[in-house]
Amino acid sequence: MINDTVLIIGANGQLGSVLSKELQKIHGKDNVIASDVYSSSTFDGVFEIIDATDIKAIENIVNKYAVNQIYHLAAILSAKGEKNPLRTWDLNMKMMLNVFEVSRTSNVKKVFFPSSIAVFGDKAPLENTPQSAFLNPATVYGMSKAAGENWAQYYFNKYGLDVRSIRYPGIIGYQSMPGGGTTDYAVDIYHSAVKQEKYSCFLNPETKLPMIFMDDAIRSTIELMQAPKKNIKTRTSYNLGSMSFSPIEIASEIQKLCPNFKVEYNVDFRQEIADKWPKSINDDEARKDWNWKPKYDLKLMTVLMLEKLEEKYNTTTLK
């Protein structure tokens, strides 16, 4: 067991709610402090209410528990962010810089900052998007993540703060509901299938986007954070690849197990966001530097998603 004290900011979110429990297995239940702006009724462990826009609130918790690792996951995501762009920018940037500053001035030795494929825009190749592609994000969420990547590199170069980052594709998991991202259809669609409801998809059927199963997303995060410091060559954010598929492909895979499942397409503003994002990701740098390799494909993920959600809803849809 690794004797570090870890703070997760944004622990109630889709990624944080799962990552917090996995980190307990590594660091011990009492050494993981989960936090968010509202309490959790499901987390079994140490939990603190933190508004990450308040730098003193973060500093107090870091000092109280002698925190030496922070996973900063709190952010307003792409689709929600476009509804209030100035607030999204203010909150995302302020929270991130507060975490970096507290980490720099305290005894925090390692910080995780999540980035996203939203950093890419129409100047990046859509197929096999490389690590070094030009970043001209089309959303405020993507702008805040691109800026955050540069700040992460700045804090490493200027202060030696060991900030590590991944550009996540769409994350698909059964453990919690999605949080307002453009790729969230790929979570919602499984819930509709298990509830035996027709799914209304907000993207065109052929819109292919990069995705990753939650188990792989969690494993990649932990593997990156556990990698030797000397191996981390990219100090902005690592491309992370796994699988790419379209709504019609995921629907087809679900229908192999739920033959009566139906999908209709009612395209909205999120289509314009998705059209500017990569269709597939080149993650050679992550594979080379810290031996990243995904374990799940669309078929295996679909089986597990339906099985786990059936347990949650206590239904029987699989034939």
N, C-alpha and C positions, 0 to 999 in steps of 0.2 A: 504494500500500500504506500502511495506517495504522500509524504508529510507536507503538503501544501494546504493553505487555507484559500478557498476559492469563492469569489463573489460572482453570481450571475445576475446581471441587470436585464430585465425583460424576461423573467423566468416563467411568466404565465403564457407566453406566446407559443406558437406552433413548434418552434425549434427549442425554445428554452424549457418548456415543460417536460420534454423528453431528455434533453441534455443534462438537466439538473439531477435527474435520477441516475443517469449513467456516471456522472462525476462522483456521486456518492459512493458508488462501487469502487472507484479508484482511490479517492482521497479520504473516505470515511464519512459517515452520516453527519457528524458534528463539525466537519471541516468544510462543508459546502453551505454557503449562505445564499439562499434564493431570495430574489427581491423583485418587486414591481410596484406600480402605483396603486394597486389594489391587492388585497389579501387573496390567498389561495385556499380553497377548501379541500384540495386533493393532495397537496404536497406534504409529505411526511418528513419533516426535518426543520432546520432553522430557517425562518422566513422573516424578512424585514420589509416594511413599506419604504420605498425610496422613490422620490420624484427626481429623476436624473437631470432635470434642468436646474436643480439646486445643488451646486458644487459642494456646499457644506454638508448636505445630507449624505452624499457619497463619501466624503472625507471622514465623517463621523463613524460610518459603518466600517470603513477600511481600518481606521484606528482601533475601533472597539474590538474587532476580531483579528487584528494583525493580518489582514488579507495580503497575500502576495501574488495572486493571480486574479484577473478580472476577465469575464466573458461579457462583452457589452453587446446585447442583442436587441435592445429597445430601439424602435424606429417606426415611423409611419410609412407604410408600404406604397407601391406604385399606384394602384387604382384609387385607393383612398386619398393618396397624396395629391392627385390631380384635381380633386374637389376643393382643396384649400392649399394652393401651392406655397404661399408665403409662410403659412404656419408650419407646413411640412419642412421647409428649408430651415426655419428658425429652430424648430424642435430637434430635428435630426442632427444639425451641426452643433447646437449647444450641448446636447447630451454627450455626443462623441468627444468634443473638446474638453468638457468637464472630466470625463473619464481619463483622457490622456493626461490632463494637468494633475489630477489627483495621483495618478500612477507615477508621474515624473517626480513629484515632490514627496511621495511616501515610499514605503518599502516594497511596492508592487514590482515584481521582476518580469512579469509576462502578461500581455494583454491580447485578447482575441477580439478582432473587429470584423464583422461579416460584411462583405461586399456582395455584388450581384451581377448577373448578366445584364441588368438594366444600365450598366455603365457604357455599354456599346450602343452606337447609333448607326446611322445610314452610311458612315464612312468606313465601317468595319466590314470585312467579308462575312457574309451570312453563313456560309458553309465552312466548317472546320476553323472557326474564328480563333486566330492565334493569340497567345499571351500578350504580345506587343502591339495589338491592333490599336489604331487611333480611337480615342474615347470622345464621342460627342453625343452624350445621352439625350434622349428626347423627353424625359420626364424629370420632375423635380427630385423624385426619389433617386433616380439614376445620377442626377447632378450631385446630390449630397453624398452618394457613395463614391463617385469619382473623386470629389474633393477630399473625402475621407481617406481614400487610398494615398493621396499625395501627402496629407497630414500624417498618416501612419509612417510613411517613409521619412518625412521630415523629423518626426520625433525619434526615430531610430538613428538617423544620421547625426542630428544635433545633440540629442540627449542620451543616446544609447538605450532608449526604451525598447524592449523586445516586443514589438507589436507584430502580430501574425494575422493573416487574412485570407479568406477564400471568397471567390466570386461564385456564389451559389447559383445553380440553375433553379427551376421550380422544384420545391420540396413537397413530396407526397407522403403523407403519413395518416395512420388511422387513430393516433393517440389524441388528437385535438382538432378542433375546427380551424379552417384557414383564416388568415388575418387581413385580407383585403388586397391580395396581389393579383397580377394579371394571369399568372399560371394556376390560380386556385381552382379553375374549372376541373383540373385533373385530380383534385381531392373531392370536390362536390359531386362529381359524376358517379363515384363509387357509393357515396351516401344515397343518392337517388336510386341506384340499382338495387341496393339492399332493402330500401324502403318500398321497392316496387312502384316507383314513381317515374313518369316520363321526365327526362332531363332537358332543360332549356340551356343550350350552350351559347355563350356570348362571343365565341370566335367562329370563324369559318371552318368547315370540316377539314380542310387541307392544311391548316396553319400548324406547321411543325415547330416545336420549341424544345429546348434541352430541359430534361427533368432528372430528378434523382430521388430514390426511395429514402425515406427517413433514416432507416438503419444505416445506409451508406453515408448519408449526410452527417450523422452523429459520429460514425467511425472516422470519417475524413477529418472532422474537426479535432477529435482527440488525437489522432495520429499526427496531425500537423503540430499541435501543441506539445506533444511528447517528443518530437524530432529534435535531435541535437541542434543547438543554435547555429553551429557552423554550416549545417546543411541548408539553412533557409537563405536562399539566394535572392528571392523576390521579396522586396519589402514594400511593395504597393499591395497587390493581392494576387493570389494564384487562381488561374483558370481551373475549373473542376468539371470534368465530363463524366457522364454515366450513360444515359440513353436519350434518344430524341424520338418524338412521335407527335402525331396530329390528333385532334379530337375524333376523327373517323377511325383511326387506328386503335385508340384506347377503347372506343365503343365496340369495335369489332371483337377485341380481346375479351371484354366483359360479356358480350353476347354468346361467346363460346360456352360460358358457364351459366349465364342467365338469358336464355333464348328469347324471352318475351320483353327484354329491356328495349326501350325506345328513346331516341334522341331527336330533338328538334333544334334548329339553329336560328337564334335571334341575335344577330350581331350588334354590338354596341361600341362605345368609344374605346374599349380595351383592344379591339382589333387593330386600331391605328398604333397603339403601343406595341403590340406583339409583332406587327409587320417590320418594326425597326430593330427587333432583337435577333440574335443569332438563331440559326436552325440547328447547329451542332457546334461543339466546342473542342478545340485542341488543348489538351491538358498535359502535353509532354513534359513541361517544366515540373509540375507536381509529381508526375510519375518518376522523373529522374531524381529530384531533390529529396523527396520523402516517401518514395515507393507507393504512391497512390494507385489503387486499382479497385474499380467497382465490382460488387458481387451480384447485383440484381439487374435483371432485364425486365421488359414490360410483361412478359408472360408470368414470371415468378412473382413479380410485384402484384399483379392483378389477383392471383390466387390468394396471396396473403392478405391483401386489402379486403377482399370480399369475406374471407374467413373471419378476420378480426372484427369487421364491422357487423357481421351477422351475430357474433357473440355480444357485441355492444347493444344492438337493437333487439336481440333475442328473436331473430326471424330465421326463416329457412327459404332462401331463394336459389341456392345452388342446386342444379339438377344432376 
